[in-house]
Amino acid sequence: MSTQDKVIAIIAEQAVLEPSDVTLDSTLEDLGIDSLGLVESIFAIEEEFDITIPFNANEPEQSDFDISTVAAIIAGIDKLVAEKNS
């Protein structure tokens, strides 16, 4: 399963949607994911990929991790995984 497929599955589970309902252009807000769902998604992603996402739920605008769209989240995860493996 690719990074994209894993992330979409995690986000779909949090949004109580089918993975096919989640597109790369979707925002978490579009999918109905609130701040608690965001934190739960981040924890699930960190566990799945064995990474630490530099994200402060209290100050999301201060984070270097872009959560604007599903595609941005996937790109951020790919970067963190590459850094971890280098």
C-alpha positions as CSV (number, residue, x, y, z in Angstrom):
1,M,0.0,0.0,0.0
2,S,1.4,3.4,-1.0
3,T,1.8,6.4,1.3
4,Q,-1.1,8.0,-0.5
5,D,-3.4,5.0,0.0
6,K,-2.4,4.7,3.7
7,V,-3.0,8.4,4.4
8,I,-6.3,8.4,2.5
9,A,-7.5,5.4,4.5
10,I,-6.6,7.0,7.8
11,I,-8.3,10.3,6.9
12,A,-11.3,8.5,5.5
13,E,-11.6,6.5,8.8
14,Q,-11.5,9.8,10.8
15,A,-14.1,11.4,8.5
16,V,-16.3,8.3,8.6
17,L,-16.2,8.2,4.8
18,E,-15.2,5.7,2.1
19,P,-11.6,6.2,0.9
20,S,-13.0,6.9,-2.6
21,D,-14.7,10.0,-1.1
22,V,-11.3,11.5,-0.2
23,T,-9.4,13.3,-3.0
24,L,-6.0,14.8,-3.1
25,D,-7.5,18.3,-3.3
26,S,-9.8,17.7,-0.3
27,T,-9.2,19.8,2.8
28,L,-9.8,18.3,6.2
29,E,-12.6,20.8,6.7
30,D,-14.2,19.7,3.5
31,L,-14.2,16.2,4.9
32,G,-15.8,17.2,8.2
33,I,-12.7,16.6,10.3
34,D,-12.6,18.8,13.3
35,S,-9.6,19.7,15.6
36,L,-10.0,16.4,17.6
37,G,-10.2,14.4,14.3
38,L,-7.1,16.2,13.1
39,V,-5.1,15.3,16.2
40,E,-6.4,11.7,16.0
41,S,-5.4,11.6,12.3
42,I,-1.9,12.9,13.1
43,F,-1.4,10.3,15.9
44,A,-2.6,7.5,13.5
45,I,-0.2,8.8,10.7
46,E,2.7,9.0,13.2
47,E,2.1,5.4,14.3
48,E,1.6,4.1,10.8
49,F,4.8,5.6,9.4
50,D,6.9,5.7,12.6
51,I,7.5,9.4,12.3
52,T,6.9,12.5,14.5
53,I,4.9,15.2,12.8
54,P,6.0,18.7,13.9
55,F,2.5,20.0,14.5
56,N,1.2,21.9,17.4
57,A,-2.6,21.6,17.6
58,N,-2.8,24.7,19.7
59,E,-1.0,26.8,17.1
60,P,-1.5,25.0,13.7
61,E,-0.4,28.1,11.8
62,Q,3.0,28.0,13.5
63,S,3.7,24.5,12.1
64,D,6.0,23.7,9.2
65,F,3.8,20.8,8.4
66,D,1.2,21.8,5.8
67,I,-2.2,20.4,6.4
68,S,-4.0,22.5,3.8
69,T,-5.0,19.5,1.6
70,V,-4.7,15.7,1.6
71,A,-1.9,16.1,-1.1
72,A,0.0,18.5,1.1
73,I,-0.2,16.1,4.0
74,I,1.1,13.2,1.9
75,A,4.0,15.4,0.6
76,G,4.9,16.3,4.2
77,I,4.8,12.6,5.2
78,D,7.0,11.6,2.3
79,K,9.5,14.3,3.3
80,L,9.6,13.2,7.0
81,V,9.9,9.5,6.0
82,A,12.8,10.3,3.6
83,E,14.5,12.4,6.4
84,K,14.1,9.5,8.8
85,N,15.6,7.0,6.4
86,S,18.6,9.1,5.4
